[in-house]
Amino acid sequence: MSVLETGVYRGPHYYSHTPMVRIMLDLGRMEDWPTDRIAGFTDRLLEMLPGLERHGCCYRRRGGFVRRLRDGTWIGHVTEHAALELQTMAGSRATRGKTRSVKNRPGVYNVMFAYNEEDVALMAGRVALELVNSLLPEDLAGLEALDRIYVLEGEFDFGARMDALKRLVRRSTYGPTTQCLVDEARRRGIPVMRLNEHSFIQFGHGKHQKRIRASITGNTSLIGVEIAGDKALTKKLLSESGIPVPRGVVVRNAEDAVREAKRLRYPLVTKPLGGNHGRGITTSVMSEEQLRFGFVEAQAEAKGRSVIVEQFFEGSDHRILVVDGKLIAVAERVPAHVVGDGARSIEELVEEVNRDPRRGDGHEKVMTRIKIDAHVREYLERSGLGVNSVPAAGQVVILRATANLSTGGTAIDRTNEIHPDNAEIARRAALIVGLDIAGIDFICPDITRSARETGGGIVEVNAAPGFRMHIEPSEGASRDVARPVMEMLFPPGSRAEVPIIAITGTNGKSTVARMVKHVLRYTGCTVGLTSTSGVYINDVLVSPGDATGPRSARIVLRDPTVEVAVLETARGGLLREGLAFEEADIGAVLNVSPDHLGLKGIETVEDLANVKSLIIETIKRRGTSVLNADDPLTSKMARRAGGRIAWFSLKGGNDMPDFLRRHIDEGGLAVVREPGEEGGTLVVHQGGMREQLMQAADIPATLHGMATFNIANALAVTAMCIAHDVPLLTIRSALGTFQSTFEQNPGRLNVFDEHGFRVILDYAHNAAGLEALGEVIRGLRQRRYKKALAAISIPGDRRDEDIVEMGRIASAIFDEIYFREDPSTRGRPRGQVMNLLKQGALEGGMTECRIHLIAGEAEATAAALQAAKPGELVVVTPSEVDAAWKQVTQFRKTELPLRASLVAAE
């Protein structure tokens, strides 16, 4: 077996709307060995992964996958389920997957499975293949190119691999605080974007986005965080505001601590000036010896900085959570402890407590494992105990003076028991320090009575408090602490997302996306655009290059100024990674024609239509799907489209299709071109009303109505902008100023007239695009130009028949052709693309003397420009649009021999 390629779908994709890892696997000989033919394989697999018994597979009930195993299924399918189960065993539950054969490649499968963390899924995919391979008979076993999935060192050992996978899960998964906020956002339909490998999260899109890092939000005051980090300053501010706090001092050495202790009187507490999570704190200090120990521990945590010595408040330790000035939850924190059984030592009892599956390392689970350190040993010595002491049955042995969950403590919910005075003290403390989310450490003998009567008060105010003690307390009710945080970030009635307008199709995507941006700019909003020429925020290019994939879309969605996202969405990104968003507000499929076939498993134009239909499948229920009524493949998409349907069509008037007429009669939205002079008239039908928008010739990009494809593009743009509630007057004004200049629409019908002959630069890279361009060329020749020349090519990864067809179409449009090929022939031998183009031109009836084969885009362009005479027309279809436009505008006619390298036609 061999791994051919690996990919990660991070959003909805061709196979599913669930993010998945994809492994293309060549089974080799194993194609002939389904599981029912491999003796003992199923039993050995179930012994290693007993959880597979729960997998329902296609039967959708427990035991379904085991039935498939015993009836016979292929190893790719087994790998899918094994990868899902391995993730679940490691602590990252994943349940959805699918395995599909690759068209025209027997024995090759796309194995896909869902994930929560990418790296975890990739490692699980590799381990799944290693495990399955280890269970095969020696004469069938064998794996190649595993490092294409995930790099792991050493020979396969299942136990060691599982340990590594579990460690990766612990490093990769969110902590309890972040996870509960992410879950709440998803419940509300708010997009979630992870910005790093830790807990830095973006909720929402564009200008409405909010960011968090655990329980620190983008609204959290830096000054508030700094105040909370300076415990002495916190106490000063609270004390001066009438909040009960312990008296204390800041000292720099142990001798000062001893001297101040005499004034403050025991019992005391020592703590680092800027510590957190209870680290370095020693409580119930009753003697100079204990004080010196506490000072050393606090100063070590403070890295040599100052230490606080303060009064010790008697009572229970409580954590009060305040969000946006409101008390949300209260938990009593119980210090780490064990209960004796009269037989085992304290150390053995700690080991038993740590076996509780709810306990983990750090903050990975709802409770933390207890660690025996110097603090524990010192605290036990105060009671005359040690780690080897055997407490009596039922004896509770407290291991630490502090009750932090991060040191093994437990929590009891007290939210409904807190006295109103105590609640108000905590609430005011958060406001005084200036934190939007604060954890108030409150010590008092009885939380149900006012601390002003019983004594006690606030000992700390914490920024970035953990939520796990409130989410899953050891005792008492769980509290929904994420909801008030999300309501603070996104108050009722506020938006979390910017409108997303997604555009796809074989041809016209770039022009339509740029037109939409142009119209929306007239409304005064900030527009983020992705296109083949780059990522733009308004008119500023922020990332040059082909930007039609999900990475570029994420640049727009992360930009804090964007108010509307206009995303040109190409086939390549959809197949490689899926979409960058889960839902769009408006989606358009402009057309579908043969292009890029034979790549990435897309063999037919129907396959291509299925890829592009993903855009309109993700439209929100109240959104709009814009479809081309003149294209049979796009019109068929209506049955799977989300939201309402809006049609656009060049066939208005008497030529209108029956289904479109019915749609209009029912009050649906449609934008059509009605016939007339100079391209006809754009007409809007909506709600039973008909309104004339403008003459096609009044749109400069249509070249006085000759560029029919840009009339169709304007129809689609109008439908999308109406769906976005742009007034018709605004649409009319904007379209009336959109031109096919290089500045507004680079590489799309750009005209240059300063050489005495006309040059048209257009990115016609497939047969349908060249046919549409040919219509314009014929119209221009009828009016003015006696001869047309062209520098033409097509990418080398297209099928032979597509390249030949390109040459055939070109022969019917142009009088002389300079066929070229790019330096990167995309896997083809040098010269093959040009010769296939030539073959097509000859089949189209062009004589050989009018066909030139030239290696290189610049050379072919130069040859066509040199050959042109006044009153003629030159068409250039470049791959490098910027370089070609520069070459065209800077061209100077010369009498010197052409230096382009002509390749003799074979």
N, C-alpha and C positions, 0 to 999 in steps of 0.2 A: 504494500500500500504506500501511496505517496501523497503528501500534501502539496497541492498545486498553487494555491493562493489563500490568503486570509484577509477578511475585511470586517469592519465594525460598522453596523448601522446604528446611528445615534438618534434617529427619529423614524417616523413612518417611512416605509420603503416598499419596493416592488413586491415583496413576499408577504409583508405583514405591516400593521401599524405599530407593532411592539418593537422597541430597540432590540437588536440581536447581534451576536457574533456569527460570522459566516466562514466556514472552512470548506474550500473546494477540495474534495478528496477523491483520488483515483484508487479504486479498490483493487485494480490489477486482477490477480488470480482469485481474489476473494469475491469477485462478482459471481463466480460459480459456486460459492459456498455460503448459502443462507444458514441461519443459526440452527435450523433443525437437522442439518447435515453434519454439524460439528459435535461429536459425542462429548457429553458432559459440559459443554460450554455454558448453557443457561444456568445450570446448578452452581457452577463455579462463580459465575457473574453475580448471582443472587447472594451467594455467601459473602462476597466482597461488598456488594451494595444492596443490602436487604431492603432499603427504602424504595427500590424499584417496584416492590410489590404494590406500592400506593399509586403508581402511575397508571392513569386510565387509558392513555393513548387514544386511538380512534374510537374505542368503545366507550370512553368517557365514564368509566367506573373502575373502582379499585380492582387491580389484577388484569386490567386490559392489556398492558404492555407485556406482562408475563405470558399471556395468551399468544401475543404476536411472536414472542421469542420461541415458544414451543411449536407454533405453527410454521415458523420460518420467516425471518426478516433479515434484511441486509445489514452489514456491519456499520455502514454510515448511519442508519437509523439507530442502532445500538449506541453509537458514539454520542449522538444527540442526547439520548436519555441519560447516559452516563455523565455527560458534562453538566446537565441540569442537577442530577442527584449529588454530584461532587460539590457543587456550589452550595446546595442546601446543607449537606453534611458539615461544610466548613463554616456555616453560620450566615450565609447570604442566600436566602431562599429564592429560587427561580423555578418556574413551572412550565413555561411555554416554549415550544420549539417546533421545527418542521425540517424534513429532509426531502429534497427534490432532485430528481435526475437532471443532468444538464443535456439540453437538446443536442442531438447529433454527436454525442460523445459517450458511447457505451461504457458503463462501469464508472462513470464520473458523476459525483453527487455534490450538491451544495448542502452541507450539514449546518443547520442554523439553530441557535438556542438563545433564549432570553438571558438577561443579566441585570445586576444592579451596579456592579463596578466592572469597568472594562478589563482591567488587568486580571482581576479574579476570574472572569469568564475565559480569557485567553489561556491562563494557566490551567483552568479546569478542562478546556478543550484539549490541551496537550496531554494532561494526565489521563483523560478519558481514553485517548488513542493508545497511550502506553499501556493502560490497564487492559483494554480489549485485546491488544496485541499479545500481552503476556499470557492470556488465557487460550490462545490459539495453539494448535499442534505445531511442533517445531518446523515441519515442512511447509506450513502455511504462513508462519509468522514473518514479519519484516516490515519496517517503517523507514521512510525516507523523508527528509526535509521537514522534520518536526520543528526546527528552529524558526520556520516561517510563521509558526503560531506563537511560540513563547520560548525563550531561551532558559533552559535549566541545566545545571551541571550534574554530573554523576549518572551512574546506572539507575534504572528504574527500581525503586523500592517503595511500595505502596504506602507504608507507614510514614516514611520520611517525606514523601510527596504530600500526603495529607497534612502533616505538621506544617510544611511550607505554605500550603494553601490556606490553612487557618491563620498563620501569621500574616499573610497578605491580606486576608479579610479584616483582621484587627487593625492593620495599618490603613486600609482603604475605606472602611465603612464610616458613616457619620457617627458621632457620639449621640447619646440619648437626647440632649438638648436640641442639637441641629436636626436630628431625625424627626422629632415631633413637630418642629416648625415646618420642615419640608413636607411632611404628611398633611399638615393643616393647609398649606398652600395648595397642594394638589387636590385636596377635597374641595377647595374653593375654585378650582380651575385656573389657578394662577401659575404661569409658566415658571419653571425652576431651572436655573443654569448654574452648574458647579464651576467656579472660577479658578480653583486650584485643587490640589490633591487632599486638602484638609477640609475645613468647615467654612470656607469663604463662598457665599452663595448669593446669586442674584435672583430676586423674585420679580417677575414682570419683565417688560421690555421698554426700551427707549426712554423717553422722558418720564415715564411712570414707574420706572424700576426702583426697587429698594434693595439694599444690600445688607447682609448680616454676616457676622462671623461668630458662630455659636449664639450667645444671647447679647452680643454687642451689635447694635444696628447702625445704619447710616445716620440715624438721628441722635445717637448717643453722644453726649457732650464730652469732648476731649478734656476740658477743664474738670468736669464731673469725675471722669476716670482718674485723673491725676489727684484730685482731692481724696477720692476713695483709696487710692494707693498710698497716701500719706496718712497713716492712722492717727498721728498726733494732730495734724491739721483737721481731720474729720472730727475728732473729739472736741477740739476747740470750737469749731463752728456749731456743732450740736449743743454743746454746753451753753454757749452764749445765746442759743435760741430756746433754752429751757428744756432741752431733751436730757433725760437722765443718762449719764455716762459715768464710768468709773474714773476716779481721780488717778493721775499717773504722771510720769515724767519720761523724758528721753535721755538715755545715758549712752556714753561712748566706751566705757570700760567697766570691768567687774567691780572695781573699788567704788566707783560712783553708784553702781547698782546697790551695793551693800549699804552705803551711806543713806541713799534715798529710801531704802526699805525700812530703815528705822523710823523715818518720818511717816511713811505711808502705813506701816504696820502690816504684819502678816494676817491672813493669807494673801498672796500676791499672784500675779501672772506676768510672765516674760514672753515677749513676742517681737519678731523683727518689725522694723518700722514700715516696711513695704511688702510684707509677705502675703500669701493667700493660700487657700485650700488647707488651712490649719497647720501648714508646715512650719516647724521651728517654734511652735507655741508650747509652753509648759505652764500648767495651771495648778492651783492648790499648793503653791510654793509656801512651805511652812518653816523653812530654816535657811541659814546662810549657805549651807552645803547645797541644798536644792536650788537656791537662787543662783549660785555660781554655775551649776550644771545648766540651768535654764538659760543663763546669759550666753554661755558658749554655744548652745544649740541655736539660739535665736540669731546670734551674730554670724554663725556659719551659714544659715539660710539667707541672712541679709548681705552675705559676701563682704563681711568686714564693716558694714555700715552700722548705724545706730540701732539701739534696742529700746523698746518701751517696757517700763516696769509700771504696773498699775494694780489697782485694787482688784481683788477677786470677788465677783458677784456669786453669791450662793444661789443654787437653783438649777433648773433644767435648761438645756441649750435648745433654742428654737431658731429656725430659719423662716423668715417672713419674706415672701415674694411680693414686691410692689411693681406694678406695670402702669406706666402713664399716670402716675399719681393715685392709683387705686390698689387696695390690698386684694391680692388674687388667691394666695394660698399660704398656709402655715403648717410647718412640720416640726415636730419635736425630734431632735437628733439624739440618739442613744449611742454612747461611746462603744467602740469595739469591745466585745466581751465573750466569754465562754461560760458554759454551765457544767460544773463538775459532775462526774459519775462515780467517783470513789475509786476508779481503776486507772484512768489514763492521766498522763501529765498534761499540763497546760499546753505545751508544744504539740502534743498529739491531738488535743481538743481543737486547737487552731487548725490543724490539718483537716480535721473532720468538718469544721465549719466551712473551710475553703472549698470543700467538695460540692457545696451547694451550687447547682448550675446557674443560679441567678448571680453568682459572684464571678467577676473577671478581673483582668488587669486594668488599672487606670479607670477610665470612664466608659469602657466598652459595654458594660452591662449595668443593670440597675443597682447592683451592689459591688463593692470592691473587695478583693481578697485581703485578708489581714496579714500584715508583714510584721515579723518580730524584729524590731530594731532597738537602738539605744534608748529611745523614748519608752518603749514597752518594758524593757528590762529595768529602767530606772523607776518607772511607776510601780512595777511589781515589788521592787525592793522596799518601797515605802510601806508596804503591807507585810514585809518579811517573806515574800514569795520569790520564786524564780521560775524559769520556763520549765524546769523539771519537776516542780512541785505538783502533787496530786491533790486537787481540791476535793472536798467531800461531795457526796451525791447531792445535787440540787444547789450547791454553792455557786453564786454568780460571781465571777471574777472579772472586774473591769480591767481592761488592758491599757487604756489610755485615758488621760484626763480630758482631751478634746474629743468632740463627737462628730467630726467631719466624716462624711460618707467616703471621701477619698482616702481615709485611713482605716476603712473597714467598719465604720459606724452604720447604724440602721436608722430608719425614719418611721415616725408614727404621725399620721395626719391629724392636725388639730385645728383645721380651718374653721370649723363651726363652733369652736370652743373659746376662741380668743376674746378677751374683754375689749369693749370698744375703746377704752383709754389706751390700751396697748396697741390696738390697730391704728389709732390716730397718731401715736408716737412714731410708729414705724413709717406710716405714710408721710408724715412731715419730714422725717429724716431723709427719705429719698428725695424729696423736693428741695430740701436745704442743700444737699450735696450736689444735686442737679443731674440725677440719672433718670433716664426714661425707663430702664429696667434695673432694679436694685434688689440685692439679697441682703436683708437686714438680720444680723446676728443679735438675738434678743435673749437675755438670760434673766429668769425670774423663778421664784419658788412655785408659782401657780399661774399658768397662762390665763386662767379663767377669772383671775382677780387683777385689779389695777396694780401695775408695778410701782405706782406712786404711793401705794399703801403697803405693799409687801416688800419693797426694795427690789433692786435689780434695774435693768435698763439695756441700752444698746452698747454692745462691745465692739461691733464692726459694721461698716456699710461696704458692701462688695459690688463692684462692677462685674459684668459677665457672670452672673450667678448660674450655677447648674440647675437644671429642671428635674433631674431624675428622681429626687426624693419626693417630688410632688406628683410626678407621672406614675410612678410605681412604688409607693411607700411600702415598707415591710408590713405595716398594719394600717388599716383605715382605707378611706375612699381615695381613688385616683382623682386628681384634679386636672381639668382641661386648661392648662396654663398657656398652651400655644394660641388658643382662640383670641384672648385679649391682646396678645402681641401682634397678631395679624390684623386685628381690628384697629390697632394703633397705627400700623404701617399703611393699611388700606382702609380708611374709614368707610362706612356705608355710603354708597353712591359714587365712590371714587373708582378710577380705572387702574388696572394693573398692566394692561397691554396697550400697545399702539396698534392701529389697524394695519393688517398685513395684506398686501395685494401681490399675489404670486402669478407669474406669467410663464407659460411654456408653449411649445409648438415646434415644428420643424423649422419654419422660417418666420421672420418678423418679430421675434421676441425682443431683440435689442431695441428696434425702432419703437415698438409699442411701449416698452418699459420707459424709454426716454420721453416719449410723448406723454405718458401718464404723469411722470415727474414734472414735466413742463406745465401741464394743466394744474397740478396740485400746488405748484409754486405760486400760481396766480391767486390761490386762496390764502396765501400768507403763512402757510405752515412749513415747518422744517421737514424735508423729505430725505430719507436715506434710500439710495438706489444701488442695486448690484446689476452689473451688465458685463458684456464681453470686453469693455474697455477699462473696467475697474469699479471700485466702490466709491460712491460720491455721497457727501453730506451736503445737501443743496447743490451748489455748483463747484464745490471744492473736491478735487480728487484726493482721497485719503489713502487709497491702496490701488496702484495701477496693475494692469494685467487682466487676464480672463477671470472674471469674478462672478461666475454663474453657479457656484456650488454652495454647499452648506457652510463652509468656513467663512465665506464672504458674507453670507446672510447673517451669521452670528456677529460679525463686525457691526453691521447695521443695528441689529437688535440689542446690542450691548451699548450703543452710543447713547449717552444721557441727554442728548439734545433732540433726537429724532422723534417726530410726531406721527409720521406715516412711513411705513416701510414698503418700498416697491422692489420686488425681488424677481429678476429674471432667473429662471430656473431651468437649467439644461439637463439633458439626459444623463450626461456623464456623472454629475454629482448625485443624481437620484440613484443610479446604480451602484456608485461607489460607497455612499454613506447615508443615503436617504435624505429626508428633509431636516432643516434646522429648526423647525417649529412643529407643534402638534396640530394646530388648527390655523387656518387663514380666514380672513373676513371676505375677501374677494379673490377668486381664482379664474384664470382664463386659459383655455386650450385653443390656440389660434388655428392650427391645422396639423395634420399628420401625413407625411409623405416619406417614401423610402430614403433613409439616410442612416449611416452608422450601423447598417444591418450586418449580421455575422459577428458582432462584438458583444462580449459579456453575456452570451446566451440569448441575445435578441436577434432572432433569425428572420422574422417576418415583420411586415408593417403592422400587422395586428398585435404582435408582441410589443412593438414600439408604442402603439396606442395605449396598451395596458400600462406601460411605464408612465406615460405622460398623464394618464387619467388620475394618477395619485394626487395631483394638485387639487382636482375638484372633489375628490373623495374626502379630503380633509377640511372642506369648507364648513364653517359653523352653521348651526341650524338656522340662524337668522342672517346668514351671509348670502352671497350671490355667486353662482357659477356662470361664467360667461363662455358661450360655446359658438362655434362657427356652424351655422345652419347649412352652409354650402358644402361642407366636408362630410362625407358619409361616416368616416371613422370618429370624428368628434361629435357628430349628432347622436351616434349610438351611446355616447358616454352619459347622456342625460339620465338614464335609469340608475346610474350609480353616483350621480352628482349630489353634493350636499347643498343645503340652502335652497333658495329659489333659483330658477333658470332664467338667464337673460340671453337672447340670441342676437347675433349680428349676421347680416347677409348682404351680398351684392345684388341679390335677386329680389328687389322690391317691385311694386306694381304688379303687372299681370303675370310675371314670371315667378312670383312668390310660391314656395312649396306649400302644400296643403297643411302640413303640421304646423308650419310657422304662422299661417293665417289663423288657424284655430287658437294658437297661443295668444295672438294679438286680440282676437275676438273675446277671449276669456280675461282680458285685462293685463296680460303679461307684458314684461319689458322686452322690447326688441328695437334694434337700431338697424335700419336698412338703407341701401342706396337705391333710389328710384331713378329710372333712366332719364337722360336728358343730355343737353350739350355739355361738352368739356367735363365729362366724368359723372354728370348727373347731380342729384341732390341727396344730402344726408337727412333722413327723416327718423324721428323718435316716436315710437308707439309705447304708451304706458297708461294703464288704468282706463283703457278704452279711448284715450285721447291721442290724436295725431298732431305732431308739431314739427315743422320744418326747421332743421338746425342751421344748415348752410350749404352753399354750392361746393362740390368737391374741388372745383378749380380755385376756390378761395383759400384752400389749404396749400401753402407753398410746397410742401413736401410731395404733393401729387404731380408736380410739374404740369400745371394747368390741366389736371385731370387725366394725363396720360399714364401715370404710374398707378395702375389699378390696385396693385398690392398695397400701396400706401393709403388708398381709399379704404380698403378692407381693414387695414391697421387702424385708421381713424375711427371706423365704426366700432371696433372692439374697444378702443380707448374711451369712446363716448359712453358705451354701455358700462364700463368699469367705473367711470367717474360719476355717472348718474347713480350707480349703486352706492357710491361713497357720498352721495348727497351734494355733489357739486352742482350749482345752478347752471342751466343751459347757457345763459349769457356768458358765464365765465368759461365754459368749455369752448364756446364759439370764439371768444376773444383769444384764448390760448392757442387753439388749433390754427387760427389765422396768422399766428406768428411763428409757427414751428416749421423750420426749413431743413432741407437735407444738406446742410452745410457740414463741413468737417467739424466745426466747433460744436454744433448742436447734436449731430448724429454721425459720429466718425465711422467711416467705412460703409455707409449705407447711402447709395445714390448721391455721392458727393461729386459736384460738377466743378471743373476748372476750365476757363475759356481764354486764358491769356497767352496761348502759344500760337494763335491763328487757327487752331483746330480745337475741338472740344474733347476733354478727357473726363470720363466717368469712372469713379472709383467705387466699387461695390463688392461686398463680401458674399458673392454668390458662390457658395461652396458645395452645392448639390444640384441635382437635376431640376427639382422644382424651383429653386431659387434662380437658376439660370433661365429657365423658361419664363418666369415672371419678368426678369430683367430684359429678356428678348422682346417682350411685348412693348416695353418702353423704347427700346432701340428701333424697332420697326416704326413706331409712331414718329420718332425724331427723324428718321431717314425719309419718311414721306414728306416731312415739312421742309427739310433743309439739307441733310447730309448725304452725299453721294456714295461714300464708302465707309465701311466700319471695320476696324481692326481690333484685335483683342489679345491680351496676355492672360491665359487661362490655365488653371490647374485644379486638382482635387486631392485631398489627403490620401496617402498611400494605404491607410487601413480600411478603405472602402472595398467592397467586393469588385471583382473584375467587371461584372456586368454593369455596375454603377459607374465605373470609370469610362467604359466604352460608351454608355448612354450619354455621359457628359460631353464627350467628343462629338457624338451624333447631333446633339442639340446645338452645340456651338457652330457646327457646319451650316446649320440652317439660318443662323443669325448673322454671321460675320463673313466678310470677304477674304480676310486674311487672318490667320491665327498663329500665335506664338505660344505653343504648349510648353509648360515648364514643370519642374518638380522641385520640391523643397529639399534642402540638404538632408533633412531627416525623412527618409522614405518609408518610415514606420514598418520596417521589416521586409520591404521589397528590394530586389536587386536594382542597382542604379540604372535608370533609363526605362524601367518597365512601365511606370506610370505614364510617361510621355508616349510610349509606343502604344499603350492601350487607348489613350486619348486620340492618337493619330488613327488607330484602327477604326474608332467610332466615327471620326470625321470623314474618312474615306468611305465608310459604309453609308454615310449621309450624303454622299455625292460630291464632296469637295475634292478638287484636284490636288495632287501631291505637291505641286509647285507652290501652292498657297498655304502649305503647312510647314511650320518651322518648329524644331525641337531644341529648346535652350535650357541648359542646366542652370538653375538659380533664378530666384524671384527678381532681384534687381536687374540682372542681365536681360531677362525676358521683357521686363517693363521698359528698359532702355531701348531694346530693339524695336518694340512697337512704337515708342515715342519718336525714335529716329526715322522710322518709315512713314510716319503720318505726314500728310500734306495739308495745306490750308483748305478749310471746308470739309475736312474729314472728321471722323469720330473714332476715338480710341477708348476701349473699355479695359480696365485693369481690375482683376479679382484677386486681391492680395491675401496673404496669410498674416504678414506683418503690416498692419494698417498704417501705423504712424510712420514707419520708414518709407512705405510706398507713397504716402501723401507728400512727405518731404521731398522725395525723388521727383514726383510729378511737378510740384510747385517750383522746384529749383532747376528743373531741366532747361538746358540750353542746346539748341540745335547746332550740330557741328558737321563740317565737311570731311572730318577725319574718318578713316575706316572704322566701322563698328568693331569694338573689342569684345563683344559678347561671344561666348563659345558656342558655336552652332554645332549641334549633334547631327550627324548625317542620318537621314531616315533609312531604316533598314528595309 
